[in-house]
Amino acid sequence: MQKRQLLLGVFLILNVLAVIASEKPPKQYLLAVVAGKDLIDLPKTNEVTPQSTKTITEPRGLADLVALSLQQSPHIRSATAQFETAEARFGAVRAEVLPNLSLRKAKGPETSVSSLDAIEPSGSNKHTTRTAAVRLTQPLINVAAYNELASSRQSKDAMELRMLAAREATALNATRATIDLAVTRITLDLLDRQLEQLKKILSYLEARALAGASSQADLERARTRALATRQMQLEQQTNYRNAMFEIERLTGLMPDALYLPFLEMFLPLPARNDQIRQLIQDQNYDLLALRKEVNAQKSTVRSELSKYLPVVGISLEKDRTENVRGINAPWTDTRALVVMNWAISLGGKEYYAAKQASAELRNREAKLDEETQRIHQATEADMALLNAASMRLETANAEQNSAFAVVKAVDEQLKSGRIGSLLEALDASDRLYGAQYRLTQALGQQMKAHAQLLSRIGLLSEIQTQSKL
């Protein structure tokens, strides 16, 4: 009886390892190669485990999900509204330096009384007066208004850059969520297969332990591994649900299938790190927006100080009056004037406004320095992460090849009956799936680091052009 159980157990594990050994190590660093397919199903989150047999109707890819997130992002809508506000303000400020036309026409009863008159007002002192006036004015020298116009233009440009930065941030969030979803789904598949094999081996060892052919220690070690794998499976199921909810939040839908992303989908990065740094320094939308805001505040400071200067303009006027201060014939005055206004607050309003604007300028310059340092530090971290991921891929692939070799060696030992313990087969299976797990994580890390660098350069959202929506 024990001999039969032993032969049954060897046959069982041989079948398990034969399936593993028949697989070939991936020749490319692709999630699709690790998963064994380009398209993975995405069961709904109310399922206990993501095992689905339904027909796939709407598969989505990374470009599709990025395009959907760009279409419905509230962050982009908010940034667009802020840009439209800045654009309207620029138009209002620009109107201050353009010609201004005013028309006035009045008609009504008038009573004219002179203090020199010794008689009571008579009927001739009461009459109907009529006035009409046309004014066309154009400022010629208004330094404060021109500086304010320059500030408004820079602010408008800054808000446009903020809008583009919002698009890049939205594309990055969608890209990260998609990669996390793909990695979690593949990892969950690996854990499902491993747990299934562990359960089979555990059942066999339990039968052997009852028959006295296997030690209780071996049985408990196998049960511990099965429970640990079950814990990891539950954790990955939670991560999978969270990833699906994040995709739904960003795109407004829960796809039922996903085309696995790969690194070649993204635009390539420069080969040298110093070129990446320079591109980010020159093209990062957040940095460009902050520089525009600093320049806008400098113009605001100049505008406040320029309020000490006089304002010079021209005025073309035409007045027509009738029965003003008495009964008289219509009178027309036509004038072409050079007008100078010079108003200075004795309370120092201009001085304190300039000090306030100067303090705000220092604040914006500090923000620019802080954001520059933050982006430079994040860039270095992203480049280090990308390089580490590339090296991890090579190591993980080599580890996987070694794990395949161990599985084959254990397979040969089982065939010849020279294996000391069935737990050696269990260890070989664990090492293989551990290597595949680390390879999957490294692939996700590589793509996310690449996407983060593209987002800092301002090119990640271009991936939406690959969408077929």
C-alpha positions as CSV (number, residue, x, y, z in Angstrom):
1,M,0.0,0.0,0.0
2,Q,2.8,2.4,0.9
3,K,4.7,1.5,-2.2
4,R,1.6,2.3,-4.3
5,Q,1.1,5.6,-2.6
6,L,4.8,6.4,-3.2
7,L,4.5,5.6,-6.9
8,L,1.3,7.7,-7.1
9,G,3.0,10.6,-5.5
10,V,6.0,10.4,-7.8
11,F,3.7,10.2,-10.8
12,L,1.7,13.3,-9.5
13,I,4.8,15.4,-9.1
14,L,6.3,14.2,-12.4
15,N,3.1,15.5,-14.1
16,V,3.4,18.8,-12.3
17,L,7.1,19.2,-13.1
18,A,6.6,18.0,-16.7
19,V,4.2,20.9,-17.3
20,I,6.8,23.3,-15.8
21,A,9.8,21.8,-17.6
22,S,8.0,21.8,-21.0
23,E,7.8,25.6,-20.8
24,K,10.7,27.5,-22.3
25,P,12.4,30.5,-20.6
26,P,11.3,33.8,-22.2
27,K,13.7,35.0,-24.9
28,Q,12.5,38.6,-24.6
29,Y,11.7,40.8,-21.6
30,L,8.0,41.1,-22.1
31,L,5.0,40.6,-19.9
32,A,3.3,38.7,-22.7
33,V,6.1,36.2,-22.7
34,V,5.8,35.6,-19.0
35,A,2.0,35.4,-19.1
36,G,2.1,33.2,-22.3
37,K,-0.4,35.4,-24.1
38,D,-0.8,39.0,-25.3
39,L,-4.4,39.4,-24.0
40,I,-5.4,38.7,-20.4
41,D,-9.0,38.6,-19.1
42,L,-10.0,40.9,-16.3
43,P,-12.8,39.4,-14.2
44,K,-15.0,41.7,-12.2
45,T,-13.9,42.5,-8.7
46,N,-16.8,40.8,-7.0
47,E,-15.4,37.4,-8.0
48,V,-13.5,35.5,-5.3
49,T,-10.6,34.8,-7.7
50,P,-10.1,36.3,-11.1
51,Q,-10.8,33.1,-13.1
52,S,-13.2,34.0,-15.9
53,T,-14.5,32.0,-18.9
54,K,-16.8,34.6,-20.4
55,T,-16.4,35.8,-23.9
56,I,-14.1,38.9,-24.2
57,T,-16.1,41.7,-25.9
58,E,-14.1,44.9,-25.3
59,P,-10.4,44.4,-24.9
60,R,-8.4,47.6,-24.2
61,G,-4.8,48.5,-24.5
62,L,-2.6,51.0,-22.6
63,A,-3.1,53.6,-25.3
64,D,-6.9,53.2,-25.1
65,L,-7.0,53.7,-21.4
66,V,-4.7,56.7,-21.5
67,A,-7.0,58.3,-24.2
68,L,-10.1,57.6,-22.1
69,S,-8.5,59.2,-19.0
70,L,-7.5,62.3,-21.0
71,Q,-11.0,62.7,-22.2
72,Q,-12.7,62.6,-18.8
73,S,-10.1,63.8,-16.4
74,P,-11.5,66.4,-13.9
75,H,-7.9,67.6,-13.4
76,I,-7.6,68.5,-17.1
77,R,-11.0,70.2,-17.0
78,S,-10.0,72.3,-14.1
79,A,-6.7,73.3,-15.7
80,T,-8.5,74.2,-18.9
81,A,-11.0,76.4,-17.1
82,Q,-8.1,78.2,-15.3
83,F,-6.4,78.7,-18.7
84,E,-9.6,80.2,-20.1
85,T,-9.9,82.5,-17.0
86,A,-6.3,83.7,-17.6
87,E,-7.0,84.2,-21.3
88,A,-10.1,86.3,-20.6
89,R,-8.2,88.4,-18.0
90,F,-5.5,89.0,-20.6
91,G,-8.1,90.3,-23.0
92,A,-9.5,92.6,-20.3
93,V,-6.1,94.0,-19.5
94,R,-5.2,94.5,-23.2
95,A,-8.4,96.6,-23.6
96,E,-6.8,99.1,-21.2
97,V,-4.2,100.1,-23.8
98,L,-6.5,100.1,-26.8
99,P,-8.7,103.1,-27.9
100,N,-11.8,103.8,-25.7
101,L,-15.0,105.3,-27.1
102,S,-17.7,106.9,-25.0
103,L,-21.0,108.4,-26.1
104,R,-23.3,110.5,-24.0
105,K,-26.6,112.1,-24.8
106,A,-28.9,113.9,-22.3
107,K,-32.2,115.8,-22.5
108,G,-34.3,117.3,-19.7
109,P,-35.9,120.3,-18.1
110,E,-33.5,122.9,-16.6
111,T,-34.1,126.0,-14.5
112,S,-31.4,128.6,-14.7
113,V,-31.2,131.2,-11.9
114,S,-28.5,133.8,-11.5
115,S,-27.7,135.3,-8.1
116,L,-27.5,138.7,-9.7
117,D,-31.1,138.5,-10.8
118,A,-33.4,140.6,-8.5
119,I,-36.6,139.3,-9.8
120,E,-38.3,136.0,-9.2
121,P,-37.6,133.3,-11.8
122,S,-39.8,133.8,-14.8
123,G,-40.9,131.5,-17.5
124,S,-37.9,132.3,-19.6
125,N,-35.7,130.8,-16.9
126,K,-37.3,127.4,-17.4
127,H,-36.4,125.5,-20.5
128,T,-35.4,122.1,-22.0
129,T,-31.7,121.5,-22.3
130,R,-30.0,119.1,-24.7
131,T,-26.4,117.8,-24.7
132,A,-24.5,115.2,-26.7
133,A,-20.8,114.2,-26.3
134,V,-18.5,111.9,-28.1
135,R,-15.0,110.9,-26.7
136,L,-12.3,108.8,-28.4
137,T,-9.3,108.4,-26.1
138,Q,-6.0,106.6,-26.7
139,P,-3.3,106.2,-24.1
140,L,0.2,107.0,-25.5
141,I,2.4,106.6,-22.4
142,N,1.1,104.4,-19.7
143,V,4.0,102.3,-18.4
144,A,2.0,100.7,-15.6
145,A,-0.7,99.4,-18.0
146,Y,1.9,98.0,-20.4
147,N,3.7,96.2,-17.6
148,E,0.4,94.8,-16.4
149,L,-0.3,93.6,-19.9
150,A,3.0,91.8,-20.0
151,S,2.3,90.2,-16.6
152,S,-1.1,89.1,-17.8
153,R,0.4,87.6,-21.0
154,Q,3.0,85.6,-19.0
155,S,0.3,84.4,-16.6
156,K,-1.8,83.2,-19.6
157,D,1.2,81.3,-21.0
158,A,1.9,79.8,-17.6
159,M,-1.7,78.5,-17.3
160,E,-1.5,77.0,-20.8
161,L,1.7,75.1,-19.7
162,R,-0.2,74.0,-16.5
163,M,-2.9,72.6,-18.7
164,L,-0.3,70.6,-20.7
165,A,1.3,69.5,-17.4
166,A,-2.1,68.3,-16.2
167,R,-2.4,66.1,-19.4
168,E,1.0,64.6,-18.7
169,A,0.1,63.9,-15.1
170,T,-3.2,62.3,-16.1
171,A,-1.4,60.1,-18.7
172,L,1.1,59.1,-16.2
173,N,-1.5,58.1,-13.6
174,A,-3.4,56.0,-16.3
175,T,-0.1,54.4,-17.4
176,R,0.9,53.4,-13.9
177,A,-2.5,52.1,-13.1
178,T,-2.5,50.0,-16.3
179,I,0.9,48.5,-15.6
180,D,0.0,47.8,-12.0
181,L,-3.1,46.0,-13.2
182,A,-1.3,43.9,-15.7
183,V,1.5,43.0,-13.2
184,T,-1.0,42.1,-10.5
185,R,-3.1,40.0,-12.8
186,I,-0.1,38.0,-14.1
187,T,1.2,37.6,-10.5
188,L,-2.2,36.3,-9.4
189,D,-2.2,33.8,-12.2
190,L,1.3,32.6,-11.1
191,L,0.1,32.3,-7.5
192,D,-3.1,30.4,-8.6
193,R,-1.0,27.8,-10.4
194,Q,1.5,27.5,-7.6
195,L,-1.3,27.1,-5.0
196,E,-3.0,24.5,-7.1
197,Q,0.2,22.4,-7.3
198,L,0.9,22.9,-3.6
199,K,-2.6,21.6,-2.7
200,K,-2.0,18.5,-4.8
201,I,1.3,17.8,-3.2
202,L,-0.1,18.6,0.3
203,S,-2.9,16.1,-0.3
204,Y,-0.5,13.4,-1.3
205,L,1.7,14.1,1.8
206,E,-1.3,14.0,4.1
207,A,-2.1,10.5,2.6
208,R,1.4,9.4,3.1
209,A,1.5,10.7,6.7
210,L,-1.6,8.8,7.6
211,A,0.0,5.7,6.2
212,G,3.2,6.4,8.2
213,A,5.3,6.7,5.0
214,S,6.0,10.4,5.5
215,S,7.1,12.4,8.6
216,Q,4.8,14.9,10.2
217,A,7.5,17.5,9.9
218,D,7.5,17.2,6.1
219,L,3.7,17.5,6.1
220,E,3.7,20.6,8.3
221,R,6.4,22.2,6.1
222,A,4.3,21.6,3.0
223,R,1.2,22.9,4.7
224,T,3.1,26.1,5.9
225,R,4.1,26.8,2.3
226,A,0.6,26.3,1.0
227,L,-0.8,28.7,3.7
228,A,1.9,31.2,2.9
229,T,1.1,31.0,-0.8
230,R,-2.6,31.5,0.1
231,Q,-1.8,34.6,2.1
232,M,0.1,36.0,-0.9
233,Q,-2.8,35.1,-3.2
234,L,-5.3,37.0,-0.9
235,E,-3.0,40.0,-0.9
236,Q,-2.7,40.0,-4.7
237,Q,-6.5,39.7,-5.0
238,T,-6.8,42.9,-2.9
239,N,-4.2,44.6,-5.1
240,Y,-6.1,43.4,-8.2
241,R,-9.4,44.9,-6.9
242,N,-7.7,48.2,-6.1
243,A,-6.1,48.3,-9.5
244,M,-9.4,47.7,-11.2
245,F,-11.1,50.4,-9.1
246,E,-8.3,52.8,-10.0
247,I,-8.7,52.1,-13.7
248,E,-12.5,52.7,-13.4
249,R,-11.8,56.0,-11.5
250,L,-9.4,57.2,-14.2
251,T,-11.2,56.0,-17.3
252,G,-14.9,55.6,-16.3
253,L,-15.0,51.9,-17.2
254,M,-13.9,48.4,-16.1
255,P,-12.5,46.6,-19.1
256,D,-13.0,42.9,-19.3
257,A,-9.7,42.2,-21.0
258,L,-6.3,44.0,-21.4
259,Y,-3.7,43.9,-24.1
260,L,-0.5,43.6,-22.1
261,P,1.8,46.7,-22.4
262,F,5.4,46.5,-23.4
263,L,8.3,49.0,-23.4
264,E,8.4,49.5,-27.2
265,M,5.0,51.2,-27.0
266,F,6.6,54.2,-25.5
267,L,8.7,56.8,-27.2
268,P,12.4,56.0,-26.8
269,L,14.6,58.0,-24.4
270,P,18.0,59.5,-25.2
271,A,20.8,57.0,-24.6
272,R,22.8,59.3,-22.3
273,N,21.6,60.5,-18.9
274,D,22.8,64.0,-19.3
275,Q,20.7,64.4,-22.4
276,I,17.6,63.3,-20.4
277,R,18.5,65.8,-17.7
278,Q,18.8,68.6,-20.2
279,L,15.5,67.7,-21.9
280,I,13.7,67.8,-18.6
281,Q,15.3,71.1,-17.7
282,D,14.3,72.6,-21.0
283,Q,10.9,71.0,-21.6
284,N,9.3,70.1,-18.3
285,Y,5.9,71.8,-18.3
286,D,5.9,72.5,-14.5
287,L,9.3,74.2,-14.6
288,L,8.3,76.2,-17.7
289,A,5.1,77.3,-16.0
290,L,6.9,78.4,-12.9
291,R,9.4,80.4,-14.9
292,K,6.6,82.1,-16.7
293,E,5.0,82.9,-13.3
294,V,8.2,84.4,-12.1
295,N,8.5,86.6,-15.2
296,A,4.8,87.6,-14.7
297,Q,5.5,88.7,-11.2
298,K,8.5,90.7,-12.2
299,S,6.3,92.6,-14.6
300,T,3.8,93.1,-11.8
301,V,6.5,94.6,-9.6
302,R,7.4,97.0,-12.4
303,S,3.8,97.8,-13.0
304,E,3.3,98.8,-9.3
305,L,6.4,101.0,-9.4
306,S,5.4,102.6,-12.7
307,K,2.3,104.0,-11.0
308,Y,4.4,106.9,-9.8
309,L,4.8,108.0,-13.5
310,P,2.3,110.2,-15.3
311,V,-0.1,108.8,-17.9
312,V,-0.2,110.6,-21.3
313,G,-2.8,110.1,-24.0
314,I,-4.8,111.9,-26.7
315,S,-8.5,112.6,-26.7
316,L,-10.7,113.5,-29.6
317,E,-13.9,115.1,-28.4
318,K,-17.1,116.6,-29.8
319,D,-19.7,118.3,-27.7
320,R,-23.1,119.7,-28.8
321,T,-25.1,121.7,-26.4
322,E,-28.5,123.5,-26.5
323,N,-30.2,125.6,-23.9
324,V,-27.5,125.2,-21.3
325,R,-27.6,127.8,-18.5
326,G,-30.3,129.6,-20.3
327,I,-32.1,129.7,-23.6
328,N,-29.5,129.7,-26.4
329,A,-28.9,128.3,-29.8
330,P,-27.1,124.9,-30.4
331,W,-23.4,125.1,-29.8
332,T,-20.8,122.6,-31.1
333,D,-17.3,122.2,-29.7
334,T,-14.7,119.9,-31.4
335,R,-11.4,119.3,-29.6
336,A,-8.2,117.4,-30.1
337,L,-6.3,117.2,-26.8
338,V,-3.2,115.8,-25.3
339,V,-4.1,114.8,-21.8
340,M,-1.7,114.1,-18.9
341,N,-2.9,112.5,-15.6
342,W,-0.5,112.3,-12.7
343,A,-2.0,110.9,-9.5
344,I,0.1,109.9,-6.5
345,S,-1.4,108.5,-3.3
346,L,-0.1,110.5,-0.3
347,G,-0.7,107.4,1.9
348,G,2.0,105.5,0.0
349,K,-0.4,103.0,-1.7
350,E,1.9,102.5,-4.6
351,Y,4.9,101.9,-2.4
352,Y,3.3,99.2,-0.3
353,A,1.7,97.5,-3.3
354,A,5.2,97.3,-4.8
355,K,6.6,95.8,-1.6
356,Q,3.8,93.2,-1.6
357,A,4.5,92.3,-5.2
358,S,8.2,92.0,-4.5
359,A,7.5,89.6,-1.6
360,E,5.3,87.5,-3.9
361,L,8.2,87.5,-6.5
362,R,10.6,86.1,-3.9
363,N,8.0,83.5,-3.0
364,R,7.6,82.4,-6.6
365,E,11.4,82.3,-7.1
366,A,11.7,80.1,-4.1
367,K,9.0,77.8,-5.4
368,L,10.9,77.6,-8.7
369,D,14.1,76.6,-7.0
370,E,12.3,74.0,-4.8
371,E,10.5,72.5,-7.8
372,T,13.7,72.4,-9.8
373,Q,15.5,70.6,-7.1
374,R,12.6,68.2,-6.6
375,I,12.4,67.4,-10.3
376,H,16.1,66.9,-10.6
377,Q,16.1,64.6,-7.6
378,A,13.1,62.6,-9.0
379,T,14.8,62.4,-12.4
380,E,17.9,60.9,-10.8
381,A,15.8,58.4,-8.9
382,D,13.8,57.5,-12.1
383,M,17.0,57.0,-14.1
384,A,18.5,54.9,-11.3
385,L,15.3,52.9,-11.1
386,L,15.3,52.4,-14.9
387,N,18.9,51.2,-14.8
388,A,18.2,48.9,-11.8
389,A,15.2,47.4,-13.5
390,S,17.2,46.7,-16.7
391,M,19.9,44.9,-14.6
392,R,17.2,43.1,-12.6
393,L,15.7,41.8,-15.8
394,E,18.9,40.2,-16.8
395,T,19.4,38.7,-13.3
396,A,15.7,37.6,-13.1
397,N,16.0,36.0,-16.5
398,A,19.2,34.2,-15.4
399,E,17.5,33.1,-12.2
400,Q,14.6,31.7,-14.2
401,N,16.9,29.8,-16.5
402,S,18.6,28.3,-13.4
403,A,15.2,27.4,-11.9
404,F,14.3,25.6,-15.1
405,A,17.5,23.7,-14.9
406,V,16.7,22.7,-11.3
407,V,13.2,21.6,-12.2
408,K,14.7,19.4,-15.0
409,A,17.3,18.0,-12.6
410,V,14.6,17.1,-10.0
411,D,12.6,15.6,-12.8
412,E,15.5,13.3,-13.7
413,Q,16.0,12.3,-10.1
414,L,12.3,11.5,-9.7
415,K,12.4,9.3,-12.8
416,S,15.4,7.4,-11.5
417,G,14.1,7.3,-7.9
418,R,17.2,8.9,-6.4
419,I,15.4,11.9,-4.8
420,G,15.8,12.1,-1.1
421,S,12.6,14.0,-0.3
422,L,9.5,15.0,-2.2
423,L,10.0,18.5,-0.7
424,E,12.9,19.0,-3.1
425,A,10.4,19.0,-5.9
426,L,8.4,21.6,-4.0
427,D,11.5,23.8,-3.5
428,A,12.2,23.6,-7.2
429,S,8.7,24.7,-8.1
430,D,8.9,27.6,-5.5
431,R,12.1,28.8,-7.0
432,L,10.8,28.8,-10.5
433,Y,7.7,30.7,-9.6
434,G,9.7,33.1,-7.4
435,A,11.9,33.9,-10.4
436,Q,8.9,34.5,-12.6
437,Y,7.4,36.8,-10.0
438,R,10.6,38.8,-9.7
439,L,10.8,39.0,-13.5
440,T,7.3,40.3,-13.7
441,Q,7.9,42.9,-11.1
442,A,11.1,44.1,-12.8
443,L,9.2,44.4,-16.2
444,G,6.6,46.6,-14.5
445,Q,9.2,48.7,-12.8
446,Q,11.1,49.3,-16.0
447,M,8.0,50.5,-17.9
448,K,6.9,52.7,-15.1
449,A,10.3,54.4,-14.7
450,H,10.4,54.9,-18.5
451,A,6.9,56.4,-18.5
452,Q,7.8,58.8,-15.6
453,L,10.8,60.1,-17.5
454,L,8.7,60.6,-20.6
455,S,6.1,62.4,-18.5
456,R,8.7,64.8,-17.1
457,I,9.9,65.6,-20.6
458,G,6.3,66.1,-21.7
459,L,6.0,63.3,-24.3
460,L,4.1,60.6,-22.4
461,S,0.6,61.7,-23.5
462,E,1.6,61.1,-27.1
463,I,0.9,57.4,-26.5
464,Q,-2.8,58.2,-27.0
465,T,-2.2,58.5,-30.8
466,Q,-1.9,54.7,-30.8
467,S,-5.4,54.3,-29.5
468,K,-8.1,53.1,-31.9
469,L,-11.0,54.7,-30.0
